[in-house]
Amino acid sequence: MSSTATERAMREAIQKVATGPEYSKDLTFEEARAAMRHVLSDQADDVRTAVFLIALRMKRETDAENRGILAAIQENNITAEVDVDELVDVADPYDGHSRGLPMNAFIPAVLAACGVPAFCHGLEKVGPKYGITAHKVLKAAGVNVNKSPAEAAADIAAHGWAYVDQAAFAPRLHALIPLRERIIKRQVITTVEVLTRPLNGRQKTHLLTGYVHKAYPPVYTSLARAAGYDSAMIVRGVEGGVIPSLQQPALLHTYHGEAEAEVTELAPQALGIEQSTRAVPLPKDLPPAPAADDIATPFDVDAAARIAAETGQAALRGETGPAYDALVYAASIVLQHLGRADSLADAGEMVRHVLNNGQAAERFAALAA
């Protein structure tokens, strides 16, 4: 589509979605994709892009609009195929965590130790949360977070796991971060960017992602199918992440191939997990954020990321506690979903084995300085 055509598509899209609560109209898949193509082009105007994204949010995005925007993003991705038959994509929220220390960055190494190639992806920081991200945690642990998709694919082939950053696989989308920060509020990009599928297995690619609000499972299920994932695990996790509460039951939405989506209830007790906290707690003595900002995370995120890196690596070495249990829980969901274990309890034993014997720590250390 030419620059003139995409500009016209953007003008028409704004005219439809930005006419107030009574007269705004939904976009078709093709209209949304054409408008997002313009957003990602060199001709995009910040004001129009902001109006488009805000108007979509105010109107509430439809499934067709979500899928159209995701399709445009995927068209611009730099992707790589990994030399493995099956691959697990661990997709945690890109804006990070602010209520606990996230352990999602360590899940791929644990899965790799269990014989399941996996990767995670993200970016350094973005709103609306500006929380602790996998990028920051892995960087603090000495992992090179700036590798290309091809290099990440090679890491998985050699060591079973990797991290790939949005700056490397979706540079045009990543270039929108300053504008997203100026918009402040959540946009459709926040919803779809976790499903962009930068790496693929030779035969199958499986998604593990999370949600908080009840409306999102069907949204993510539709997007996962549209993105081409062969199966998906969509778990109600703490802060919308991929790790459920360590205290309370949680719902897991899954699908395999073209089969109907299913919902099951998870309970940490089924894995022998008995914790007094929902997630790995933040240290009480974290330093405050360097610059005061009422809408940003109030503590020093880099300091918290360093502590998360230390805590996660200790769990990989078999040190028990909330971090250890979080890794057991998330990895067990994947192992059972893929048929590597008959039950969550059996999967939990497999995960504890690779944590306790050092195999998970060895996998992680292969990519850490």
C-alpha positions as MATLAB code, in Angstrom:
seq = 'MSSTATERAMREAIQKVATGPEYSKDLTFEEARAAMRHVLSDQADDVRTAVFLIALRMKRETDAENRGILAAIQENNITAEVDVDELVDVADPYDGHSRGLPMNAFIPAVLAACGVPAFCHGLEKVGPKYGITAHKVLKAAGVNVNKSPAEAAADIAAHGWAYVDQAAFAPRLHALIPLRERIIKRQVITTVEVLTRPLNGRQKTHLLTGYVHKAYPPVYTSLARAAGYDSAMIVRGVEGGVIPSLQQPALLHTYHGEAEAEVTELAPQALGIEQSTRAVPLPKDLPPAPAADDIATPFDVDAAARIAAETGQAALRGETGPAYDALVYAASIVLQHLGRADSLADAGEMVRHVLNNGQAAERFAALAA';
ca = [
       0.000    0.000    0.000;
       1.442    3.376   -1.005;
       2.082    6.189    1.493;
      -0.773    8.158   -0.041;
      -3.120    5.208    0.363;
      -2.138    4.590    3.985;
      -2.563    8.292    4.802;
      -6.039    8.234    3.313;
      -6.790    5.061    5.284;
      -5.733    6.844    8.483;
      -7.899    9.883    7.744;
     -10.909    7.665    7.052;
     -10.273    5.607   10.181;
     -10.147    8.696   12.389;
     -13.334   10.007   10.838;
     -15.072    6.754   11.790;
     -13.760    6.160   15.312;
     -13.384    9.716   16.631;
     -16.907   11.124   16.352;
     -18.095   10.797   19.936;
     -19.876    8.147   21.991;
     -23.052    8.148   19.883;
     -21.706    8.307   16.358;
     -18.328    6.557   16.370;
     -18.247    3.488   14.141;
     -16.194    0.312   14.294;
     -13.476   -0.380   11.747;
     -13.257   -3.521    9.676;
     -10.177   -5.738    9.905;
      -8.798   -4.244    6.696;
      -9.476   -0.661    7.786;
      -7.710   -1.193   11.109;
      -4.759   -2.880    9.423;
      -4.430   -0.088    6.862;
      -4.509    2.580    9.566;
      -1.896    0.756   11.641;
       0.286    0.360    8.563;
       0.291    4.150    8.370;
       1.116    4.446   12.083;
       4.178    2.265   11.478;
       5.252    4.132    8.348;
       7.727    6.972    7.989;
       4.860    9.311    7.026;
       2.896    8.946   10.271;
       1.979   12.114   12.129;
       2.141   11.946   15.936;
      -1.057   13.934   16.446;
      -3.096   11.745   14.127;
      -1.595    8.584   15.579;
      -2.485    9.719   19.097;
      -6.036   10.665   18.078;
      -6.470    7.281   16.396;
      -5.201    5.266   19.379;
      -7.112    7.284   21.986;
     -10.344    7.234   19.983;
     -10.114    3.459   19.587;
      -9.662    3.090   23.324;
     -12.521    5.437   24.176;
     -14.812    3.632   21.752;
     -13.468    0.218   22.917;
     -11.651   -1.849   20.356;
     -13.461   -4.675   18.590;
     -12.025   -8.081   17.799;
     -11.679   -7.142   14.121;
      -9.801   -3.949   15.031;
      -7.471   -5.799   17.404;
      -6.697   -8.413   14.774;
      -6.157   -5.815   12.061;
      -3.700   -3.856   14.188;
      -1.858   -7.034   15.187;
      -1.616   -8.069   11.521;
      -0.031   -4.746   10.564;
       2.516   -5.086   13.352;
       3.396   -8.645   12.354;
       3.934   -7.527    8.758;
       6.725   -5.258   10.019;
       8.328   -7.789   12.362;
      11.802   -9.204   11.884;
      11.217  -12.864   12.716;
      13.273  -16.048   12.824;
      12.532  -19.745   12.776;
      14.188  -21.745   15.529;
      15.735  -25.109   14.759;
      13.400  -26.947   17.134;
      10.121  -28.722   16.452;
       8.136  -26.971   19.186;
       8.686  -23.652   20.903;
       7.006  -21.922   23.856;
       6.536  -18.141   23.759;
       6.397  -16.688   27.300;
       4.598  -13.361   26.863;
       4.375  -11.281   30.033;
       3.026   -7.702   30.020;
       5.584   -5.369   28.478;
       4.989   -2.617   31.041;
       6.286   -4.877   33.826;
       5.401   -5.430   37.458;
       5.132   -3.039   40.401;
       3.537   -5.109   43.192;
       6.024   -7.955   43.377;
       9.325   -9.215   41.998;
       8.580  -10.842   38.619;
      10.018  -14.283   37.862;
       8.807  -14.562   34.262;
      12.305  -13.957   32.871;
      13.498  -17.248   34.367;
      10.693  -19.487   33.098;
      12.315  -20.171   29.684;
      15.498  -21.501   31.295;
      13.441  -23.763   33.566;
      11.446  -25.081   30.619;
      14.655  -25.624   28.658;
      16.002  -27.743   31.506;
      12.789  -29.789   31.266;
      13.373  -30.370   27.547;
      10.987  -27.679   26.267;
      12.618  -24.896   24.188;
      11.249  -21.482   25.170;
      11.845  -17.753   24.991;
      10.527  -14.530   26.446;
      10.373  -11.055   24.952;
       9.652   -7.488   25.966;
      11.306   -4.097   26.172;
      13.144   -1.992   28.729;
      10.308    0.237   29.914;
       6.934    1.523   28.794;
       3.734    2.858   30.333;
       1.263    2.813   31.753;
       3.026    0.951   34.590;
       6.764    1.465   33.950;
       7.361   -1.556   36.138;
      10.060   -4.203   36.500;
      10.465   -5.827   33.083;
      12.132   -9.030   31.898;
      14.562   -6.815   29.969;
      15.716   -5.108   33.155;
      15.905   -8.332   35.177;
      17.874  -10.244   32.562;
      20.211   -7.322   31.961;
      20.881   -7.154   35.697;
      21.676  -10.875   35.614;
      24.252  -10.381   32.879;
      22.215  -11.565   29.890;
      22.683   -9.771   26.565;
      19.215   -8.342   25.915;
      20.113   -6.770   22.570;
      20.442   -9.817   20.338;
      18.735  -10.061   16.972;
      15.947  -12.592   16.376;
      18.425  -14.754   14.438;
      20.874  -14.675   17.347;
      18.074  -15.486   19.816;
      17.048  -18.408   17.596;
      20.634  -19.673   17.687;
      20.658  -19.390   21.508;
      17.530  -21.529   21.726;
      18.955  -24.134   19.360;
      22.136  -24.302   21.443;
      20.909  -23.747   25.003;
      17.130  -24.174   24.918;
      16.082  -20.620   25.767;
      16.503  -16.959   24.842;
      15.246  -13.409   25.213;
      14.494  -11.117   22.266;
      13.696   -7.428   22.622;
      11.044   -5.453   20.772;
      13.758   -3.020   19.678;
      15.329   -5.896   17.710;
      12.302   -7.641   16.245;
       9.840   -4.735   15.848;
      11.881   -1.529   15.509;
       9.037    0.496   13.965;
       6.698   -0.425   16.798;
       9.434    0.235   19.345;
       9.923    3.708   17.884;
       6.413    4.599   19.104;
       7.408    4.388   22.788;
       8.004    8.152   23.246;
       4.560    8.869   21.790;
       2.964    6.149   23.943;
       4.512    7.773   26.998;
       3.014   11.120   26.020;
      -0.434    9.530   25.570;
      -0.093    8.174   29.152;
      -3.083    5.829   29.144;
      -3.198    2.249   27.881;
      -3.666    1.830   24.128;
      -4.474   -1.111   21.876;
      -0.739   -1.601   21.348;
      -0.458   -2.658   24.988;
      -2.959   -5.419   24.310;
      -1.540   -6.802   21.085;
       2.227   -6.380   21.389;
       2.621   -9.496   23.557;
       1.197  -11.623   20.719;
       3.462  -10.571   17.856;
       5.267  -13.972   17.717;
       8.836  -12.921   16.827;
      10.219  -16.499   16.935;
       8.668  -19.692   15.614;
       9.288  -23.395   16.005;
       9.643  -25.565   12.908;
       6.346  -27.319   13.538;
       4.522  -25.619   16.406;
       4.677  -22.468   18.508;
       2.751  -22.284   21.793;
       1.774  -19.163   23.725;
       1.854  -18.627   27.490;
       0.408  -15.269   28.499;
      -1.622  -13.745   31.317;
      -4.521  -11.470   32.108;
      -6.293   -9.813   35.040;
      -9.651   -8.526   33.816;
     -12.352  -11.073   33.007;
     -13.037   -9.612   29.567;
      -9.592  -10.453   28.200;
      -9.480  -14.274   27.776;
     -11.656  -14.269   24.627;
      -9.711  -11.263   23.332;
      -6.375  -13.025   23.759;
      -7.722  -16.326   22.468;
      -8.871  -14.680   19.246;
      -5.607  -12.775   18.872;
      -3.521  -15.877   19.575;
      -5.313  -17.786   16.838;
      -4.974  -14.826   14.461;
      -1.255  -14.554   15.248;
      -0.782  -18.196   14.288;
      -0.085  -19.837   17.631;
      -0.788  -23.583   17.481;
      -1.949  -23.570   21.088;
      -2.267  -21.111   23.939;
      -2.282  -20.964   27.723;
      -3.934  -17.783   28.995;
      -3.732  -17.668   32.773;
      -5.199  -15.248   35.272;
      -1.896  -14.159   36.722;
      -0.698  -11.661   39.272;
      -0.595   -8.194   37.631;
      -1.689   -9.818   34.387;
       1.482  -11.872   34.229;
       1.992  -15.534   33.426;
       2.324  -16.691   37.045;
      -0.927  -17.263   38.982;
      -1.438  -16.302   42.595;
       0.542  -18.500   44.985;
      -2.370  -18.336   47.435;
      -5.673  -18.411   45.584;
      -7.292  -20.409   42.749;
      -6.899  -19.057   39.224;
      -8.505  -19.752   35.862;
      -6.575  -21.111   32.888;
      -7.955  -20.710   29.352;
      -6.422  -22.987   26.729;
      -6.834  -24.192   23.187;
      -5.086  -26.704   20.933;
      -5.290  -26.233   17.166;
      -8.805  -25.624   15.916;
     -10.460  -27.149   18.986;
     -12.747  -25.063   21.185;
     -11.124  -23.165   24.029;
     -11.370  -24.760   27.467;
     -11.331  -23.301   30.955;
      -9.912  -25.073   33.999;
      -9.383  -23.954   37.575;
      -5.890  -24.039   38.975;
      -4.989  -24.323   42.643;
      -1.459  -23.870   43.983;
      -2.190  -26.512   46.585;
      -2.366  -29.110   43.792;
       1.366  -28.552   43.409;
       2.048  -28.561   47.135;
       2.461  -24.786   47.146;
       1.531  -23.121   50.439;
       2.536  -19.473   50.497;
       1.438  -16.482   52.564;
       1.904  -14.076   49.644;
       0.332  -13.929   46.181;
       3.695  -13.295   44.512;
       7.351  -12.784   45.328;
       7.170   -9.778   47.668;
       8.949   -6.523   47.037;
      11.635   -5.709   49.627;
      10.393   -3.117   52.085;
      13.613   -1.100   51.907;
      13.646   -0.395   48.167;
      14.976    3.088   47.409;
      12.449    5.560   45.990;
      12.283    6.346   42.303;
      15.036    8.774   41.251;
      12.507   11.292   39.910;
       9.137   11.952   41.531;
       6.259   10.996   39.249;
       2.813   10.290   40.630;
       1.844    8.021   37.719;
       5.044    5.982   37.587;
       6.265    3.183   39.847;
       7.231    4.861   43.145;
      10.355    2.766   43.843;
      13.679    2.503   42.018;
      12.828   -0.018   39.300;
      16.458   -0.733   38.418;
      17.245   -1.551   42.052;
      14.212   -3.833   42.191;
      15.287   -5.520   38.947;
      18.690   -6.286   40.441;
      17.036   -7.889   43.453;
      14.674   -9.829   41.183;
      17.704  -11.086   39.234;
      19.385  -12.291   42.417;
      16.185  -13.837   43.754;
      15.409  -15.623   40.494;
      18.894  -17.052   40.154;
      18.759  -18.300   43.735;
      15.496  -20.089   42.914;
      17.140  -21.635   39.850;
      19.793  -23.028   42.189;
      17.100  -24.706   44.282;
      16.603  -22.134   47.041;
      13.019  -22.604   48.169;
      10.555  -19.784   48.747;
       8.008  -17.772   46.770;
      10.311  -17.381   43.746;
      10.975  -21.114   43.608;
       7.258  -21.868   43.856;
       6.434  -19.288   41.170;
       8.768  -21.031   38.728;
       7.380  -24.433   39.642;
       3.812  -23.224   39.094;
       4.283  -21.517   35.718;
       6.521  -24.187   34.209;
       4.162  -26.942   35.390;
       1.252  -25.325   33.530;
       3.265  -25.543   30.314;
       4.452  -29.106   30.847;
       0.943  -30.385   31.487;
      -0.504  -28.406   28.570;
       2.051  -29.902   26.184;
       1.424  -33.420   27.437;
       4.833  -33.783   29.071;
       3.118  -34.645   32.364;
      -0.239  -36.223   33.204;
      -1.047  -33.792   36.016;
       0.101  -30.537   37.542;
       1.493  -32.493   40.477;
       3.597  -34.677   38.177;
       4.747  -31.634   36.264;
       5.695  -29.972   39.536;
       7.966  -32.866   40.416;
       9.692  -32.554   37.044;
      10.309  -28.858   37.604;
      11.547  -29.293   41.164;
      13.981  -31.924   39.914;
      15.706  -29.540   37.464;
      15.753  -26.751   40.047;
      17.183  -28.923   42.801;
      19.856  -30.648   40.695;
      21.174  -27.431   39.138;
      20.118  -28.099   35.553;
      17.919  -24.998   35.380;
      20.709  -22.832   36.785;
      23.130  -24.257   34.212;
      20.755  -23.443   31.369;
      20.396  -19.885   32.588;
      24.128  -19.434   33.147;
      24.808  -20.379   29.532;
      23.477  -16.962   28.476;
      24.508  -14.924   31.525;
      27.855  -13.183   31.738;
];
